[in-house]
């Protein structure tokens, strides 16, 4: 009979901070750009160049530490991690080993209705490396240093997770906190959030951890879940065959759905860490810490609580709206412009979500302004346009952020509220459709729907269906 195994998982999550310039120089951190154009002697590792710390990096790292319940190291410093790799221009990386900026945090996750805490061992600041570009055409490898020196924080968890579901819940919570803080956009597909998975298995009930491996190259939540399942199975198969699990770094190939060994896992001594001689220690004063605390925004959990008290909208709507800072901001700004919360919620939950899904877009890609959404809601509430026209206009707002008032005016889409003109059209429709009139009078209620449709067609959609209904019933 095969044994029962438990999976033990800890994560190292790298997050690129959304500062305008790099961690130790004034080069742009913008994603993209022609290779090696966002570079200077500092971030390309030229001899004699000196790093100068970007204050915004420290503030964003503190903000993430506070939001994840960490204690802030008031006197911290940078160390050099020495290793040779072609994308590492100095042959060392400036990081923090001995005194990381944040320690001993935790965040709460919820999986299938069960709450648990995942502890955070530490958060440290470091610089990113460059990027190798493999050219299969002429079998060469090129290096682009645009990313070199982009500020990172590395969030190291304790081995507290036991399944892929818990890992995804932890990553989603972390991403949400960081996006709400404005510390990073956390786009996995652009590499601004990357997770390395440390995983081991042990027999259920065992006290000791098994031998762990680290899986790299994971750039989507789906890839992370697949890699966890595959690595768990691989380790269990080895143990069942009486073979040892080797401590190593593995690379995940999501197309082939398998991993392969990259190198044996290094320990800290292999990196010959020592304090960076070019950078002074960072002293975080009480005043500075208080200033960062004062600037902390309302996070999702607090927002959800407030929405439940302030707005009469379903819990499901609150969940979806607050799941993205972009959506929550849009919701609140539109209400501030005078729109009713339920109406705003309806447009976001139905039409916005539909168009995002159809276009395979993220919520962060929403272009339209609260101002234009509020105007569209006002037009429908005042019955200046009917619901069919409103949906048509909303699509233009969604794609091009047009001013709905001007658009309605220019395209003559206003509802005709002239009762006399409307009555004349309805009388013609009734005269031209004797069969439907007959059906309605003999008790077929649905027949009126056809007559409403014919009237709308004659009015080119610019009439209020409830007004048509009312006049039709009078005439019939």
Beta strands, then each sheet from edge to edge (+ up, - down):
strand 1: 5-16
strand 2: 71-72
strand 3: 75-76
strand 4: 79-82
strand 5: 92-95
strand 6: 102-111
strand 7: 114-127
strand 8: 131-135
strand 9: 140-144
strand 10: 151-157
strand 11: 193-203
strand 12: 213-216
strand 13: 248-253
strand 14: 258-264
strand 15: 274-275
strand 16: 282-283
sheet 1: 2+ 6- 7+ 10- 1+ 11- 12+ 13+ 14-
sheet 2: 3+ 16-
sheet 3: 5+ 4- 15+
sheet 4: 8+ 9-
end
